[in-house]
Amino acid sequence: MRVPAGGRVGVNFTLLASSSVVRRTDRRLAFRATLDDRSEVPASVALMHLR
């Protein structure tokens, strides 16, 4: 997906946990991006918690 400089774009997504995922444990979810010049943007990280 392309985002214009200074822009924002919303993205819908769904995460599915397999039966092997331990419940009541925080998991890191990191979103990464690369600019046109191939430099990387610092990751945006969220904690996901499967109840």
Secondary structure by P-SEA (a helix, b strand, c coil): ccccccbbbbbbbbbbbcccccccbbbbbbbbbbcccccccccbbbbbbcc
